[in-house]
Amino acid sequence: MSKKNNNSQKPAKEFVFQKKNYLFLFIGIAFIALGFILMSGGGSDDPEVFNPEIYNFRRIRLAPTLILIGLGIQVYAILLNPHKKKKE
């Protein structure tokens, strides 16, 4: 019986994501974090006093929009194929 050399037949290990994917992932995380930071605050020290600051533009429109944009960037980063060549 002869022994086969299995080391020469192993495929090269390669990461699923490349540098471009990670760049977009970090940009998406930054958008999501910024959205949550903008959404925070607006509370009141006294529970008997209503603070209308919780309904301002930043917390109702801007912050959720940034979070959704960040999630969209995350999906794009996951689906991005950096090995795809442009057709010329």
C-alpha positions in Angstrom: 0.0 0.0 0.0 1.2 3.4 -0.8 0.5 6.6 1.3 -1.0 9.5 -0.5 0.3 13.0 0.2 -2.8 14.8 1.4 -1.0 18.0 2.1 -0.6 18.9 -1.5 -4.4 18.4 -2.2 -5.7 20.7 0.6 -7.3 23.9 -0.8 -5.8 27.2 0.2 -7.7 28.7 3.1 -9.3 32.0 2.2 -11.4 34.5 4.1 -15.0 34.8 3.0 -14.8 38.6 3.2 -12.2 40.8 1.7 -10.9 44.3 2.7 -13.7 46.1 0.8 -16.4 44.0 2.6 -15.0 44.9 6.0 -14.7 48.6 5.1 -18.4 48.7 4.3 -19.2 46.6 7.4 -17.5 49.2 9.6 -19.2 52.1 7.8 -22.6 50.4 8.5 -21.7 49.9 12.1 -20.8 53.6 12.4 -24.1 54.6 10.9 -26.0 52.4 13.3 -24.1 53.6 16.3 -24.6 57.2 15.3 -28.3 56.6 15.0 -28.6 55.1 18.5 -26.5 57.9 19.9 -28.8 60.5 18.3 -31.8 58.7 19.6 -30.7 58.7 23.2 -31.6 61.3 25.8 -34.6 63.6 26.1 -35.7 62.2 29.4 -36.9 64.1 32.4 -35.5 64.2 35.9 -39.0 64.6 37.4 -41.5 61.8 36.4 -44.4 64.2 36.9 -43.1 66.6 34.2 -43.6 65.9 30.5 -40.6 66.7 28.3 -41.6 67.3 24.6 -38.0 66.9 23.6 -38.6 63.2 23.0 -40.6 64.0 19.9 -38.2 66.3 18.1 -36.9 65.7 14.6 -33.6 64.2 15.6 -35.2 61.3 17.6 -38.2 60.6 15.5 -36.9 61.0 11.9 -33.1 61.4 11.7 -31.9 58.6 14.1 -34.2 55.8 12.8 -33.3 56.8 9.2 -29.6 56.5 10.0 -30.1 53.1 11.6 -32.0 51.9 8.5 -29.3 53.2 6.2 -26.7 51.5 8.3 -28.6 48.2 8.1 -28.8 48.6 4.3 -25.0 49.2 4.2 -24.5 46.0 6.2 -26.6 44.0 3.8 -24.7 45.4 0.9 -21.4 44.6 2.6 -22.4 41.0 3.1 -23.6 40.5 -0.5 -20.7 42.4 -2.1 -18.4 40.2 -4.2 -15.0 41.9 -4.3 -13.7 39.3 -6.8 -16.2 40.2 -9.5 -14.6 41.8 -12.5 -16.1 44.7 -14.4 -17.3 44.0 -17.9 -15.7 46.2 -20.5 
